[in-house]
């Protein structure tokens, strides 16, 4: 039982970060209809930035967080202006290929600046030790959960109560109507990309603090796809619920089944197995909108 | 069509022919002679690049049929190659089959695995289907790692070179001929397939699947058929690749390759068989140029040595994809057609 609860707790912490990152993906998909393959790369860059600021330059945590977020916003705006703006109205595949090119470019950055090494900055994020009975909660995960909850809550408030949040929600509904109403759609796109970068970078810093950074961290992006599919492509709440669910399921499945498998490593493919099952039986996810098409 | 003035189609056979004029026959003959004398004057490195280009052409034809013609985007093509490669490797290395009996089995099993991962295409398309094929990539590689008693896991499996009538194709030149024969056959098959009833059904599904269904095309069957055919091509390519390297290991078939095959298709021109060939040749040569340029650049700028060289390769790959999609979305083949039209219409072209 203790083993099970331990897995659930670690899974919850991981799932919270997945949810946060998935939120960035869903926002871009909803607002600008761009399927962002590079979301995992944002996370990886975030991890490396976390190492640079905390592990290498020894900056205080709050200060590094502010710089990282500022950098993320700038990157978001630059990427949107240079790569995605020319693609407005182009076919889906073309936009996917552009983000795939972006992913490759970011890989190149990681190789260039950090030589794609395995780097850690354990114990540099603030830690809280917590023990409930036999279950010990890994110290970095509490702060991870807290930061993720705060970030998700802030995004929700942002969507519900601010002017630009309203503009983003309506852009997701109907782009043309929004333009007629006098809202600049390009601003909405730019903001959505900035948000995607910010959540990616925050997620990267949190995950990097827990388990170190490698270039493999971009695989979080692939898990995020599974999260988004499970939650429903166009649902913000779905992304959060599915993120937590997938984080837990992945940990439980890996914890119990890995010893039974010849080569283990179930955690790396588990999201994909979930993905296939969801795709076959419930293609629009748990909370997704079912689309009806006409010629 | 871009036939010269005064070429008339007088019967059905002429209408269907690929090659209509004497000039075209001449160019084809010259090209084939050049192709089959490559081993005589190409250096060893260039010859191995030519072999890899030939193998990739086969694989990209499959992807072109699936993605370019039927519109079902696949990001798991390297995994389907892996299936073909591993089946052929196991049959040859463990059971002692000959290459030519193992090849059809490899192609067929790759096709069947493709069929399985194509099943979700019944209900989903677009983003969702892409995800299913990404899942295929990772699940297939994971299964290969799990079956390490048969596949050798991460260490791989040594594979013999193919044998024809007691003669082992040990040299690069002989393997080059084998690959080129397969590449030419694949090209002819692909080019013919896309103008049959099946190929036209694929195109109808790509352009509008609802309209295609109304027209009486069994969309699901044809989508599955596209998956099957595309993956059969991938299986053949994977088998050829494994026998060329004489080793099968999972890292041969990375996710990045799946992405890069799609990149080749886009650079060359999607939905055009010659476009696929153009894309493969251009981007493989670009890759080679990058591997040459890396050390050369680090001689001039010492700062560029080591990982920066690797970064340069990735950087150029990413940039090429982005620039092509933004500035030349119809691919190299479109530019090629424009150039041909320019010379055909000269001096009236502008």
Interface residues (C-beta under 8 A of the other chain):
Chain A: X29 X35 X83 X86 X87 X90 X92 X93 X94 X96 X97 X98 X100 X101 X102 X103 X104 X105 X106 X107 X108 X109 X111 X112 X115 X116 X222 X225 X226 X229 X233 X261 X262 X263 X265 X268 X269 X272 X273 X275 X276 X279 X280 X283 X293 X294 X295
Chain B: X67 X73 X117 X119 X120 X123 X124 X126 X127 X128 X130 X131 X132 X134 X135 X138 X139 X142 X145 X146 X147 X148 X149 X153 X208 X210 X211 X214 X256 X259 X262 X263 X266 X306 X307 X308 X310 X311 X312 X313 X314 X315 X317 X318 X319 X320 X321 X322 X325 X326 X329
